[in-house]
Each structure stands twice: as structure tokens, then as C-alpha cells.
Amino acid sequence: MRILIAEDDSALASFVKKGLDAEHYAVDVSNDGEQARAMAGEFDYDLVVLDLSLPRLDGVAILRYLRTRKPSMPILVLTGRTRVEDRVQCLDLGADDYLGKPFSFSELSARIRALLRRCHLPAESVLTVEDLKLDRVERRVERAGRRIDLTGKEFALLEYLMRNAGRRITRAMIIEHVWNLSFDTCTNVVDVYVNYSTAQVDKKKVNRLATAIQVAFQQLGAYPTADMSDMVAIEPAVTVVKTAPVVPPPISDENRDLTELRNELEQALAPEIARGEVEVRTGHEGLVISLREAGFFDSGSAGVKVGSQQAFSRMATLLGERQYNLRIEGHTDNVRIHNNQFTSNWELSTARATEMIRLLITKYGFAAQRLSAGGYGEYHPIASNSTEAGRALNRRVDVVVVGKHAPDPAPDRPPESVH
């Protein structure tokens, strides 16, 4: 299940996110009211935890907005406003629950579980396929009455497929809801993990379901060469194949290393990620570390903020330990810039990229052959430029890990002199 936390206190938001992550929810965080409204309006969240005192757009306005557009979305107000009038106003506007600060995380967790139980139909709270039962709220999986222990990702994958039985789903939807990542059509995270996951399910003797999951991913294009001709449909829209299971593709050493690098970067940059200043994602060419303008640059300036240099150093140290080629890309929104230093968005984005190249070479000892830079103006947005929240996401510098750096060949030995 996917939850949005709209909270301007970064430390508190990080604390709640870590707690919910540990309970295997997929969690997004927004510290800004306009961004929270855009995210809640665009994505299909199972629940929103909403603070009332948000910058640029307060929680009451967000509550009104969501209730007109997504009347069934559960909303739990979590706020320091504890007056009776505030509680009455929010409940009358459509909040499903109201919890004042300070609060106990165990109580917040219990209230979330209660809301999720109430907001879904009974048939959706407990999913069943033949003798397999998945309890979405208690997070239990049983087959023929016997408990099956799954990892968080295995559970989330199984839940999402069972929840959407009979619906057409895309790999992008699975990536967003199960892995909580931005989807890229060339990533193989789905392909690799579904094979690992279904292998674990096979060991637990959930044979027909394991095959059904593999077939579902074949239909989604994970295995385009699979023979799909010999299949039988089983209600409720679970498919079983009679042929042998698909052999998973091998995981390359480089992909494994990039996965480890991503995990290390996410741990090292956790405070900045929680504040929305950094995003680590998988792109079509490799790993992408997006550094937001709000966290790393002053508006209209190319220099890295003094307060962000420690975060930059943590990133550079990890990247320096692995010999990957890096491309530094400067990006901006579509609002034209003109100041004493730069006359165009392209000049600003290029200056930021080249400044980061300079820092990596002069301060962190990167070989120049590993690095390249480019400025792209407003031509590669990752969000809509029609809102300030979207424009803020587009003002960024992307560090793209594009592949292993091949060391320079050893120079040819000069011919030995003949005496």
C-alpha cells in the first residue's frame, strides 16, 4: 500500500516515513503544500497523512481539494492544532481521522490500519486465490491455513497482482506501487525481482500462483520471447501456464554493483532525500542522482551552497570508490532567466554542470576521462512546468552513472636499443 506524508517538519516526516517503511508501506514525503496537492491529485495513494501547517498551501485547502476530486481517498490529519474548532472543521470537510501532536507512532500506525480496514471492501481487505489468502491489513499470507513468510517486496508484489486481478496493469504501475520508484521502460528491476520472488514462492509450494505471477509478467513484456499459446484462465483472472517456468535472465556484475551503489547512496543521502533535495532513481542509461536547486544551488547561481557541500562530499566519495563514467546534466524549468551573470537557462544549467565537474576533478581527484557535462535548458522536464511544484522539480543537476570506466591502455614499450 502506498502512503503520502504531507509534513513540513523534515525530521518528523523522516521519523514517520522510517516507521512506515519498516511496516512495508511504500511512502512518499512532501514538505510543501502545493507539491503535496499535486502528488495526491496525480497518484493513486491508499492513504494521505496530512499536516495542516504547510508552506504555500495549507492542509485545509488540500483537504477541500482532495474531497472534491478523490472522495474515497482516506485522509488522516496529523497536526499540532488541537482546538475543538479545528477538529470539527477538518472532520466536516471530509477528514477520516484527526490526530494531534505530540503523538505515539504506535497509535498513528494503529489508526492507519483501522482506516485501511474501513476504506476497503471486505473482499479487498483479504484477497484470496483458491486456497491462498493474503490479508492486506494484518500483512499475513496463508496457503491452506499454513502461514507463509514473505519479505516486504515479495508481499507487496503478490498483493499488487492479486489486488488488480482482472485489470490491465503496466510495468510502470508495478514499479511505482511496489518499488516506489519512477519507472523507466528499460529497467530490469521487475524482471530480476519477479524471478527471485516467485522462486521463493515456489519453495513454499504455492505452485500455481508462482506460475501465474510469471505469466502475468510475460504478458506485461518482461519476457517477450515466452510462448504464451498454452494457457488456461483461472478465476478471478489468474492465469496458469502448462509449460515449464521461464528461466530468469542472469544478473550482471555491473547491475549488481549498481544496486549496491544505489543502496549506499540512499543511506548516505537519507536526510537530503527526506527533505526532497535529492532523488536517486534508475534511468534508461544507468543510475541517476538528481540534485534539486532548492537544496544545492541559490536561485540563478552556479555555485554549490555552502550548507550542501557535506552532502555533495558524501555523494562524491561513494562515486569515487567505483570507477564509473559520469555525465553531469544541468536542467532548468521554462521560466526564462536573465541576470548579471547569465542571460539564458542554457547558460545557467551548463554552468552548474561544469562547476560540478570542476569540483569532482580538483577537490575529489576524479579522472577527467570519466566525466562529461551538458546543459539542457528547459528541454528535459521530469514534471509539469505548469505548477511551481513541478518547476521546482525540473530545476536540478543530474549525475548520471553511465557505465564502467575502461582504464587507459598501458603505453607501448619503446623498442630496445640494439648494440
ROGUMI-941429 format. One record per residue (C-alpha): residue in one letter; residue number from 1; x, y, z. Coordinates in Angstrom, 3 decimals, decimal comma, always signed. Example, Ala and Ser with C-alpha at 12.3 -4.5 7.8 and 13.67 -1.06 7.14 Angstrom:
<tikols>
TIKOL;A;1;+12,300;-4,500;+7,800 .
TIKOL;S;2;+13,670;-1,060;+7,140 .
</tikols>
This chain:
<tikols>
TIKOL;M;1;+0,000;+0,000;+0,000 .
TIKOL;R;2;+1,224;+3,488;-0,864 .
TIKOL;I;3;+1,017;+6,390;+1,606 .
TIKOL;L;4;+1,728;+10,103;+1,156 .
TIKOL;I;5;+3,047;+12,081;+4,139 .
TIKOL;A;6;+2,457;+15,840;+3,763 .
TIKOL;E;7;+4,520;+17,327;+6,603 .
TIKOL;D;8;+6,726;+20,440;+6,687 .
TIKOL;D;9;+8,805;+19,264;+9,678 .
TIKOL;S;10;+11,531;+17,300;+7,877 .
TIKOL;A;11;+12,734;+15,470;+10,989 .
TIKOL;L;12;+9,205;+14,394;+11,907 .
TIKOL;A;13;+8,401;+13,360;+8,330 .
TIKOL;S;14;+11,592;+11,279;+8,208 .
TIKOL;F;15;+10,706;+9,626;+11,530 .
TIKOL;V;16;+7,199;+8,682;+10,353 .
TIKOL;K;17;+8,487;+7,505;+6,974 .
TIKOL;K;18;+11,065;+5,210;+8,562 .
TIKOL;G;19;+8,411;+3,731;+10,836 .
TIKOL;L;20;+6,015;+3,087;+7,955 .
TIKOL;D;21;+8,823;+1,772;+5,746 .
TIKOL;A;22;+9,555;-0,778;+8,454 .
TIKOL;E;23;+5,913;-1,875;+8,240 .
TIKOL;H;24;+6,375;-2,419;+4,472 .
TIKOL;Y;25;+4,336;+0,516;+3,199 .
TIKOL;A;26;+5,555;+2,441;+0,142 .
TIKOL;V;27;+5,916;+6,003;+1,420 .
TIKOL;D;28;+6,291;+9,366;-0,339 .
TIKOL;V;29;+7,013;+12,606;+1,539 .
TIKOL;S;30;+6,217;+16,197;+0,619 .
TIKOL;N;31;+7,235;+19,217;+2,702 .
TIKOL;D;32;+5,316;+21,700;+0,534 .
TIKOL;G;33;+1,558;+22,234;+0,293 .
TIKOL;E;34;+1,351;+22,820;-3,451 .
TIKOL;Q;35;+3,554;+19,823;-4,177 .
TIKOL;A;36;+1,516;+17,628;-1,801 .
TIKOL;R;37;-1,719;+18,632;-3,528 .
TIKOL;A;38;-0,232;+17,850;-6,947 .
TIKOL;M;39;+1,106;+14,469;-5,819 .
TIKOL;A;40;-2,122;+13,433;-4,091 .
TIKOL;G;41;-4,149;+14,521;-7,106 .
TIKOL;E;42;-1,964;+12,724;-9,639 .
TIKOL;F;43;-1,056;+9,443;-7,936 .
TIKOL;D;44;-3,258;+6,662;-6,603 .
TIKOL;Y;45;-2,452;+6,712;-2,878 .
TIKOL;D;46;-4,102;+4,327;-0,443 .
TIKOL;L;47;-3,915;+6,952;+2,333 .
TIKOL;V;48;-2,682;+10,504;+2,968 .
TIKOL;V;49;-1,233;+11,708;+6,294 .
TIKOL;L;50;-1,838;+15,465;+6,180 .
TIKOL;D;51;-0,378;+18,252;+8,311 .
TIKOL;L;52;-2,392;+21,475;+8,375 .
TIKOL;S;53;+0,517;+23,935;+8,651 .
TIKOL;L;54;+2,182;+23,505;+5,274 .
TIKOL;P;55;+4,042;+26,242;+3,352 .
TIKOL;R;56;+2,432;+27,799;+0,244 .
TIKOL;L;57;-0,845;+25,888;+0,655 .
TIKOL;D;58;-2,265;+24,820;+3,989 .
TIKOL;G;59;-3,725;+21,437;+4,798 .
TIKOL;V;60;-7,321;+22,659;+4,972 .
TIKOL;A;61;-7,131;+23,809;+1,339 .
TIKOL;I;62;-5,611;+20,467;+0,330 .
TIKOL;L;63;-8,376;+18,629;+2,205 .
TIKOL;R;64;-11,066;+20,611;+0,336 .
TIKOL;Y;65;-9,315;+19,965;-2,989 .
TIKOL;L;66;-8,973;+16,219;-2,485 .
TIKOL;R;67;-12,506;+15,718;-1,250 .
TIKOL;T;68;-13,916;+17,180;-4,478 .
TIKOL;R;69;-11,650;+15,049;-6,702 .
TIKOL;K;70;-10,959;+11,877;-4,730 .
TIKOL;P;71;-13,812;+11,492;-2,257 .
TIKOL;S;72;-12,895;+7,933;-1,268 .
TIKOL;M;73;-9,191;+8,537;-0,550 .
TIKOL;P;74;-8,557;+8,080;+3,209 .
TIKOL;I;75;-7,092;+11,204;+4,831 .
TIKOL;L;76;-5,646;+11,273;+8,344 .
TIKOL;V;77;-4,941;+14,772;+9,653 .
TIKOL;L;78;-1,784;+14,860;+11,813 .
TIKOL;T;79;-1,306;+18,327;+13,267 .
TIKOL;G;80;-0,348;+20,464;+16,218 .
TIKOL;R;81;-3,691;+22,256;+16,040 .
TIKOL;T;82;-5,660;+20,659;+18,839 .
TIKOL;R;83;-8,588;+23,072;+19,268 .
TIKOL;V;84;-12,027;+21,547;+19,066 .
TIKOL;E;85;-12,914;+24,022;+16,294 .
TIKOL;D;86;-10,042;+22,748;+14,136 .
TIKOL;R;87;-11,018;+19,114;+14,624 .
TIKOL;V;88;-14,656;+19,841;+13,818 .
TIKOL;Q;89;-13,754;+21,825;+10,699 .
TIKOL;C;90;-11,489;+19,088;+9,281 .
TIKOL;L;91;-13,925;+16,275;+10,048 .
TIKOL;D;92;-16,765;+18,252;+8,463 .
TIKOL;L;93;-14,605;+18,848;+5,377 .
TIKOL;G;94;-14,108;+15,105;+4,969 .
TIKOL;A;95;-11,078;+14,061;+7,034 .
TIKOL;D;96;-11,378;+10,426;+8,063 .
TIKOL;D;97;-9,379;+10,800;+11,268 .
TIKOL;Y;98;-7,642;+13,526;+13,293 .
TIKOL;L;99;-4,562;+13,011;+15,492 .
TIKOL;G;100;-2,889;+15,789;+17,447 .
TIKOL;K;101;+0,810;+16,295;+18,070 .
TIKOL;P;102;+2,703;+15,115;+20,039 .
TIKOL;F;103;+1,654;+11,563;+19,283 .
TIKOL;S;104;+2,746;+7,959;+19,685 .
TIKOL;F;105;+3,861;+6,248;+16,483 .
TIKOL;S;106;+2,168;+3,024;+17,590 .
TIKOL;E;107;-1,126;+4,915;+17,819 .
TIKOL;L;108;-0,599;+6,502;+14,407 .
TIKOL;S;109;+0,162;+3,071;+12,937 .
TIKOL;A;110;-2,965;+1,584;+14,524 .
TIKOL;R;111;-5,136;+4,424;+13,203 .
TIKOL;I;112;-3,708;+3,903;+9,704 .
TIKOL;R;113;-4,523;+0,194;+9,864 .
TIKOL;A;114;-8,039;+0,985;+11,063 .
TIKOL;L;115;-8,605;+3,440;+8,211 .
TIKOL;L;116;-7,318;+0,967;+5,649 .
TIKOL;R;117;-9,647;-1,701;+7,019 .
TIKOL;R;118;-12,656;+0,609;+6,818 .
TIKOL;C;119;-11,934;+2,200;+3,467 .
TIKOL;H;120;-11,696;-1,042;+1,503 .
TIKOL;L;121;-14,451;-3,510;+0,863 .
TIKOL;P;122;-14,134;-6,699;+2,918 .
TIKOL;A;123;-13,303;-8,668;-0,217 .
TIKOL;E;124;-10,399;-6,279;-0,862 .
TIKOL;S;125;-9,014;-6,368;+2,666 .
TIKOL;V;126;-8,451;-10,114;+2,428 .
TIKOL;L;127;-7,505;-11,311;-1,051 .
TIKOL;T;128;-7,962;-14,947;-1,983 .
TIKOL;V;129;-6,898;-17,135;-4,891 .
TIKOL;E;130;-8,067;-20,723;-4,409 .
TIKOL;D;131;-6,532;-21,780;-1,051 .
TIKOL;L;132;-4,121;-18,830;-0,917 .
TIKOL;K;133;-5,166;-15,931;+1,342 .
TIKOL;L;134;-3,466;-12,552;+1,695 .
TIKOL;D;135;-4,549;-10,203;+4,499 .
TIKOL;R;136;-3,603;-6,697;+3,395 .
TIKOL;V;137;-4,080;-5,093;+6,806 .
TIKOL;E;138;-2,515;-7,728;+9,058 .
TIKOL;R;139;+0,089;-8,436;+6,363 .
TIKOL;R;140;-0,320;-12,202;+6,571 .
TIKOL;V;141;-0,169;-14,761;+3,763 .
TIKOL;E;142;-1,547;-18,270;+4,230 .
TIKOL;R;143;-1,984;-21,279;+1,962 .
TIKOL;A;144;-4,355;-23,997;+3,090 .
TIKOL;G;145;-4,266;-22,444;+6,553 .
TIKOL;R;146;-0,472;-22,525;+6,845 .
TIKOL;R;147;+1,473;-19,265;+7,271 .
TIKOL;I;148;+3,902;-18,234;+4,522 .
TIKOL;D;149;+6,663;-15,796;+5,480 .
TIKOL;L;150;+7,492;-13,361;+2,670 .
TIKOL;T;151;+9,858;-10,422;+2,503 .
TIKOL;G;152;+8,364;-6,956;+2,233 .
TIKOL;K;153;+8,866;-6,771;-1,532 .
TIKOL;E;154;+7,574;-10,310;-2,090 .
TIKOL;F;155;+4,444;-9,434;-0,128 .
TIKOL;A;156;+3,963;-6,140;-1,985 .
TIKOL;L;157;+4,394;-7,797;-5,379 .
TIKOL;L;158;+1,949;-10,565;-4,539 .
TIKOL;E;159;-0,552;-8,102;-3,071 .
TIKOL;Y;160;-0,460;-5,790;-6,063 .
TIKOL;L;161;-1,039;-8,564;-8,602 .
TIKOL;M;162;-3,857;-10,125;-6,560 .
TIKOL;R;163;-5,450;-6,755;-5,867 .
TIKOL;N;164;-5,531;-5,938;-9,568 .
TIKOL;A;165;-6,720;-9,328;-10,795 .
TIKOL;G;166;-8,739;-8,820;-13,964 .
TIKOL;R;167;-7,364;-5,309;-14,630 .
TIKOL;R;168;-4,810;-4,338;-17,229 .
TIKOL;I;169;-1,716;-3,177;-15,379 .
TIKOL;T;170;+1,577;-1,921;-16,733 .
TIKOL;R;171;+5,116;-2,406;-15,594 .
TIKOL;A;172;+5,180;+1,315;-14,774 .
TIKOL;M;173;+2,310;+0,834;-12,320 .
TIKOL;I;174;+4,120;-2,062;-10,640 .
TIKOL;I;175;+7,364;-0,113;-10,372 .
TIKOL;E;176;+5,591;+2,867;-8,778 .
TIKOL;H;177;+3,413;+0,907;-6,348 .
TIKOL;V;178;+5,711;-1,967;-5,397 .
TIKOL;W;179;+9,152;-0,371;-5,630 .
TIKOL;N;180;+8,022;+3,227;-5,047 .
TIKOL;L;181;+10,309;+4,402;-7,870 .
TIKOL;S;182;+9,978;+6,446;-11,007 .
TIKOL;F;183;+9,572;+3,949;-13,843 .
TIKOL;D;184;+11,902;+3,680;-16,782 .
TIKOL;T;185;+10,915;+1,336;-19,603 .
TIKOL;C;186;+14,405;-0,110;-19,908 .
TIKOL;T;187;+14,937;-1,034;-16,257 .
TIKOL;N;188;+15,153;-4,739;-15,472 .
TIKOL;V;189;+14,285;-4,439;-11,778 .
TIKOL;V;190;+10,865;-6,032;-12,416 .
TIKOL;D;191;+12,337;-8,858;-14,478 .
TIKOL;V;192;+15,034;-9,695;-11,946 .
TIKOL;Y;193;+12,910;-9,416;-8,829 .
TIKOL;V;194;+9,868;-11,319;-10,051 .
TIKOL;N;195;+12,069;-14,311;-10,795 .
TIKOL;Y;196;+13,692;-14,122;-7,380 .
TIKOL;S;197;+10,335;-13,589;-5,705 .
TIKOL;T;198;+8,489;-16,382;-7,490 .
TIKOL;A;199;+11,399;-18,705;-6,800 .
TIKOL;Q;200;+10,833;-18,080;-3,096 .
TIKOL;V;201;+7,109;-18,693;-3,514 .
TIKOL;D;202;+7,884;-21,945;-5,366 .
TIKOL;K;203;+9,951;-23,126;-2,422 .
TIKOL;K;204;+6,893;-22,590;-0,263 .
TIKOL;K;205;+4,880;-24,777;-2,672 .
TIKOL;V;206;+2,456;-22,151;-3,903 .
TIKOL;N;207;+2,929;-23,663;-7,329 .
TIKOL;R;208;+0,007;-22,418;-9,372 .
TIKOL;L;209;+0,305;-18,887;-8,039 .
TIKOL;A;210;+4,034;-18,765;-8,750 .
TIKOL;T;211;+3,405;-19,766;-12,351 .
TIKOL;A;212;+0,551;-17,281;-12,594 .
TIKOL;I;213;+2,823;-14,430;-11,496 .
TIKOL;Q;214;+5,420;-15,405;-14,094 .
TIKOL;V;215;+2,776;-15,492;-16,811 .
TIKOL;A;216;+1,458;-12,094;-15,711 .
TIKOL;F;217;+4,893;-10,618;-16,193 .
TIKOL;Q;218;+5,235;-12,331;-19,562 .
TIKOL;Q;219;+2,039;-10,584;-20,603 .
TIKOL;L;220;+3,487;-7,286;-19,398 .
TIKOL;G;221;+6,528;-7,738;-21,596 .
TIKOL;A;222;+9,078;-8,830;-19,014 .
TIKOL;Y;223;+9,783;-11,955;-21,078 .
TIKOL;P;224;+8,902;-11,067;-24,686 .
TIKOL;T;225;+10,177;-14,384;-26,096 .
TIKOL;A;226;+7,964;-16,588;-23,896 .
TIKOL;D;227;+5,469;-18,925;-25,556 .
TIKOL;M;228;+2,038;-17,704;-24,448 .
TIKOL;S;229;-0,049;-20,083;-26,549 .
TIKOL;D;230;-0,775;-22,797;-23,973 .
TIKOL;M;231;-2,596;-21,050;-21,114 .
TIKOL;V;232;-5,742;-21,598;-19,078 .
TIKOL;A;233;-7,638;-18,774;-17,314 .
TIKOL;I;234;-8,482;-19,408;-13,658 .
TIKOL;E;235;-10,906;-17,161;-11,755 .
TIKOL;P;236;-10,520;-14,466;-10,571 .
TIKOL;A;237;-8,411;-13,656;-13,600 .
TIKOL;V;238;-5,358;-15,624;-12,514 .
TIKOL;T;239;-3,586;-17,350;-15,400 .
TIKOL;V;240;-1,729;-20,657;-15,257 .
TIKOL;V;241;+0,691;-21,889;-17,903 .
TIKOL;K;242;+1,276;-25,583;-18,600 .
TIKOL;T;243;+4,783;-25,210;-19,910 .
TIKOL;A;244;+7,958;-25,051;-17,840 .
TIKOL;P;245;+8,680;-21,863;-15,886 .
TIKOL;V;246;+10,635;-19,167;-17,674 .
TIKOL;V;247;+14,360;-19,188;-16,948 .
TIKOL;P;248;+15,291;-15,830;-15,370 .
TIKOL;P;249;+17,867;-13,683;-17,121 .
TIKOL;P;250;+21,285;-13,588;-15,428 .
TIKOL;I;251;+22,111;-10,618;-13,227 .
TIKOL;S;252;+25,292;-8,973;-14,456 .
TIKOL;D;253;+28,058;-7,974;-12,057 .
TIKOL;E;254;+27,602;-4,355;-13,118 .
TIKOL;N;255;+23,845;-4,396;-12,393 .
TIKOL;R;256;+24,507;-5,945;-9,003 .
TIKOL;D;257;+27,163;-3,331;-8,286 .
TIKOL;L;258;+24,824;-0,503;-9,328 .
TIKOL;T;259;+22,158;-1,865;-6,989 .
TIKOL;E;260;+24,659;-1,819;-4,130 .
TIKOL;L;261;+25,762;+1,695;-5,085 .
TIKOL;R;262;+22,164;+2,889;-5,126 .
TIKOL;N;263;+21,535;+1,454;-1,655 .
TIKOL;E;264;+24,684;+3,121;-0,318 .
TIKOL;L;265;+23,758;+6,471;-1,871 .
TIKOL;E;266;+20,237;+6,307;-0,441 .
TIKOL;Q;267;+21,649;+5,641;+3,014 .
TIKOL;A;268;+24,331;+8,337;+2,787 .
TIKOL;L;269;+21,892;+10,942;+1,436 .
TIKOL;A;270;+18,875;+9,916;+3,525 .
TIKOL;P;271;+18,434;+13,359;+5,199 .
TIKOL;E;272;+18,511;+15,143;+1,857 .
TIKOL;I;273;+16,190;+12,594;+0,249 .
TIKOL;A;274;+13,717;+13,004;+3,130 .
TIKOL;R;275;+13,738;+16,790;+2,587 .
TIKOL;G;276;+13,118;+16,374;-1,147 .
TIKOL;E;277;+16,533;+17,823;-2,047 .
TIKOL;V;278;+17,863;+14,633;-3,670 .
TIKOL;E;279;+16,294;+11,806;-5,643 .
TIKOL;V;280;+18,086;+8,582;-6,591 .
TIKOL;R;281;+16,396;+6,724;-9,436 .
TIKOL;T;282;+17,087;+4,337;-12,303 .
TIKOL;G;283;+17,261;+5,908;-15,751 .
TIKOL;H;284;+17,499;+4,331;-19,182 .
TIKOL;E;285;+21,281;+4,722;-19,235 .
TIKOL;G;286;+22,026;+3,933;-15,613 .
TIKOL;L;287;+21,705;+5,298;-12,108 .
TIKOL;V;288;+20,632;+8,944;-11,776 .
TIKOL;I;289;+21,246;+11,169;-8,738 .
TIKOL;S;290;+19,108;+14,314;-9,054 .
TIKOL;L;291;+20,272;+17,296;-7,002 .
TIKOL;R;292;+17,432;+19,813;-6,647 .
TIKOL;E;293;+18,118;+23,516;-6,951 .
TIKOL;A;294;+16,303;+24,126;-3,649 .
TIKOL;G;295;+18,864;+22,047;-1,787 .
TIKOL;F;296;+22,106;+22,632;-3,669 .
TIKOL;F;297;+22,052;+25,955;-5,516 .
TIKOL;D;298;+20,933;+29,512;-4,907 .
TIKOL;S;299;+18,447;+30,762;-7,485 .
TIKOL;G;300;+20,289;+31,997;-10,571 .
TIKOL;S;301;+23,689;+30,856;-9,250 .
TIKOL;A;302;+26,017;+28,065;-10,403 .
TIKOL;G;303;+27,943;+27,511;-7,162 .
TIKOL;V;304;+27,057;+24,700;-4,754 .
TIKOL;K;305;+25,631;+26,068;-1,493 .
TIKOL;V;306;+27,973;+26,003;+1,474 .
TIKOL;G;307;+25,349;+24,163;+3,524 .
TIKOL;S;308;+25,092;+21,386;+0,922 .
TIKOL;Q;309;+28,794;+20,709;+0,469 .
TIKOL;Q;310;+28,798;+17,919;+3,067 .
TIKOL;A;311;+26,041;+16,082;+1,176 .
TIKOL;F;312;+27,930;+16,650;-2,088 .
TIKOL;S;313;+31,053;+15,230;-0,448 .
TIKOL;R;314;+29,219;+12,091;+0,710 .
TIKOL;M;315;+27,959;+11,526;-2,830 .
TIKOL;A;316;+31,350;+12,194;-4,425 .
TIKOL;T;317;+33,125;+9,831;-2,030 .
TIKOL;L;318;+30,835;+6,925;-2,909 .
TIKOL;L;319;+31,062;+7,630;-6,642 .
TIKOL;G;320;+34,832;+7,940;-6,386 .
TIKOL;E;321;+35,140;+4,470;-4,885 .
TIKOL;R;322;+33,718;+2,903;-8,059 .
TIKOL;Q;323;+35,211;+3,523;-11,470 .
TIKOL;Y;324;+32,093;+4,556;-13,363 .
TIKOL;N;325;+31,829;+7,153;-16,093 .
TIKOL;L;326;+29,621;+10,073;-15,077 .
TIKOL;R;327;+27,664;+12,546;-17,147 .
TIKOL;I;328;+26,633;+15,719;-15,320 .
TIKOL;E;329;+23,464;+17,274;-16,757 .
TIKOL;G;330;+22,171;+20,709;-15,843 .
TIKOL;H;331;+18,397;+21,237;-16,191 .
TIKOL;T;332;+16,040;+24,147;-15,562 .
TIKOL;D;333;+12,356;+24,946;-15,902 .
TIKOL;N;334;+10,746;+27,036;-18,658 .
TIKOL;V;335;+10,828;+30,386;-16,835 .
TIKOL;R;336;+13,455;+32,437;-18,621 .
TIKOL;I;337;+16,334;+33,712;-16,539 .
TIKOL;H;338;+18,192;+36,966;-17,047 .
TIKOL;N;339;+20,647;+38,327;-14,512 .
TIKOL;N;340;+24,078;+39,921;-14,494 .
TIKOL;Q;341;+25,787;+36,553;-14,790 .
TIKOL;F;342;+23,554;+34,503;-17,096 .
TIKOL;T;343;+21,307;+35,557;-19,955 .
TIKOL;S;344;+19,602;+32,208;-20,608 .
TIKOL;N;345;+18,516;+28,984;-18,916 .
TIKOL;W;346;+21,005;+27,060;-21,038 .
TIKOL;E;347;+23,919;+29,135;-19,759 .
TIKOL;L;348;+22,873;+28,599;-16,137 .
TIKOL;S;349;+22,330;+24,850;-16,475 .
TIKOL;T;350;+25,633;+24,418;-18,328 .
TIKOL;A;351;+27,498;+26,480;-15,731 .
TIKOL;R;352;+26,133;+24,328;-12,918 .
TIKOL;A;353;+27,142;+21,121;-14,670 .
TIKOL;T;354;+30,660;+22,328;-15,433 .
TIKOL;E;355;+31,098;+23,681;-11,884 .
TIKOL;M;356;+30,333;+20,203;-10,535 .
TIKOL;I;357;+32,845;+18,725;-12,996 .
TIKOL;R;358;+35,436;+21,180;-11,679 .
TIKOL;L;359;+34,737;+20,189;-8,065 .
TIKOL;L;360;+34,941;+16,465;-8,806 .
TIKOL;I;361;+38,307;+16,874;-10,549 .
TIKOL;T;362;+40,001;+19,453;-8,310 .
TIKOL;K;363;+38,606;+18,519;-4,892 .
TIKOL;Y;364;+37,880;+14,803;-5,155 .
TIKOL;G;365;+40,514;+13,643;-7,620 .
TIKOL;F;366;+38,241;+12,258;-10,346 .
TIKOL;A;367;+39,974;+11,464;-13,639 .
TIKOL;A;368;+38,795;+13,889;-16,284 .
TIKOL;Q;369;+38,282;+10,998;-18,727 .
TIKOL;R;370;+35,440;+9,718;-16,530 .
TIKOL;L;371;+33,441;+12,944;-16,699 .
TIKOL;S;372;+31,336;+14,864;-19,196 .
TIKOL;A;373;+28,928;+17,773;-18,801 .
TIKOL;G;374;+25,943;+19,221;-20,604 .
TIKOL;G;375;+23,306;+21,905;-20,153 .
TIKOL;Y;376;+19,773;+21,322;-21,418 .
TIKOL;G;377;+17,799;+24,435;-20,547 .
TIKOL;E;378;+14,122;+23,585;-20,106 .
TIKOL;Y;379;+14,047;+20,760;-22,631 .
TIKOL;H;380;+14,045;+17,696;-20,351 .
TIKOL;P;381;+11,379;+18,206;-17,668 .
TIKOL;I;382;+10,537;+15,405;-15,243 .
TIKOL;A;383;+7,366;+17,174;-14,042 .
TIKOL;S;384;+4,855;+19,631;-15,434 .
TIKOL;N;385;+6,075;+23,218;-15,732 .
TIKOL;S;386;+2,522;+24,446;-15,209 .
TIKOL;T;387;+2,905;+24,486;-11,395 .
TIKOL;E;388;+5,569;+25,874;-9,105 .
TIKOL;A;389;+5,998;+22,439;-7,529 .
TIKOL;G;390;+6,677;+20,928;-10,949 .
TIKOL;R;391;+9,078;+23,701;-11,916 .
TIKOL;A;392;+10,984;+23,184;-8,658 .
TIKOL;L;393;+11,495;+19,507;-9,575 .
TIKOL;N;394;+12,776;+20,492;-13,030 .
TIKOL;R;395;+15,432;+22,863;-11,649 .
TIKOL;R;396;+18,120;+20,282;-10,955 .
TIKOL;V;397;+21,503;+18,814;-11,822 .
TIKOL;D;398;+21,501;+15,096;-12,676 .
TIKOL;V;399;+24,572;+12,958;-12,065 .
TIKOL;V;400;+24,143;+10,020;-14,471 .
TIKOL;V;401;+26,183;+6,849;-13,911 .
TIKOL;V;402;+26,619;+5,605;-17,472 .
TIKOL;G;403;+28,939;+2,592;-17,221 .
TIKOL;K;404;+32,293;+1,307;-16,081 .
TIKOL;H;405;+35,307;+3,401;-16,950 .
TIKOL;A;406;+37,829;+1,482;-19,035 .
TIKOL;P;407;+41,343;+2,276;-17,804 .
TIKOL;D;408;+43,700;+3,784;-20,297 .
TIKOL;P;409;+45,795;+1,113;-22,040 .
TIKOL;A;410;+49,376;+0,805;-20,928 .
TIKOL;P;411;+51,710;+2,686;-23,271 .
TIKOL;D;412;+53,672;+0,647;-25,765 .
TIKOL;R;413;+57,162;-0,141;-24,634 .
TIKOL;P;414;+59,788;+1,634;-26,679 .
TIKOL;P;415;+61,912;-0,673;-28,787 .
TIKOL;E;416;+65,037;-1,850;-27,061 .
TIKOL;S;417;+68,172;-0,339;-28,432 .
TIKOL;V;418;+70,446;-2,601;-30,413 .
TIKOL;H;419;+74,111;-2,509;-29,575 .
</tikols>
